[in-house]
């Protein structure tokens, strides 16, 4: 794609037609205008993870991209994404969520502890309390 001052140009245009003597910038690669860029941040790192997705993709896809860019040892089931204080459902599409690009999404990772490692505290056995009755004399 050819561009001049961030404006796309026709590849057949001559220097005389565009009336400039400037450097043209050409970028190799396909630019998909349909992709939206989202920023995912956790509480530990100052550097957010930037991802580009199609609006038709789901929150699950967003989580998978985050894991692949951040740390492959993170388990999918342990990741929750939060936007504007609400937990995002993994099956929802980005289009339904009305994401347009540039949104900042918080990630929360909750590690599950296997049941065998979890010990439940024993309840103390209540002690039987006996009260002495005071005898009052009748007068």
TAFENFEN-V353791 format. One record per backbone hydrogen bond with DSSP energy under -1.0 kcal/mol. CO is the residue of the C=O (numbers start at 1). NH is the residue of the N-H. E is the energy in kcal/mol with one decimal. If there is no record, write none. Layout:
((CO;NH;E) (CO;NH;E))
//
This chain:
((1;27;-1.3) (2;9;-2.3) (3;25;-1.4) (4;7;-1.1) (7;4;-2.4) (10;13;-1.5) (14;18;-2.0) (15;19;-1.0) (15;20;-1.1) (25;3;-1.4) (32;35;-1.3) (36;53;-2.4) (37;102;-3.8) (38;51;-2.4) (39;105;-3.4) (40;49;-3.2) (41;107;-2.4) (49;40;-2.9) (51;38;-2.8) (53;36;-3.3) (54;57;-1.9) (55;95;-2.1) (57;94;-2.7) (58;62;-1.6) (59;63;-2.4) (60;64;-2.5) (61;65;-2.3) (62;66;-2.1) (63;67;-2.7) (64;68;-2.3) (65;69;-1.8) (66;70;-2.7) (67;71;-1.2) (71;74;-1.8) (75;78;-1.4) (76;79;-1.6) (78;110;-2.7) (80;108;-2.9) (81;88;-3.0) (82;106;-2.7) (83;86;-1.7) (86;83;-2.5) (89;92;-1.2) (90;60;-1.9) (92;59;-2.1) (93;97;-1.6) (94;99;-2.2) (95;98;-1.2) (103;39;-2.7) (105;41;-2.7) (106;82;-3.0) (108;80;-2.5) (114;117;-1.3))
//
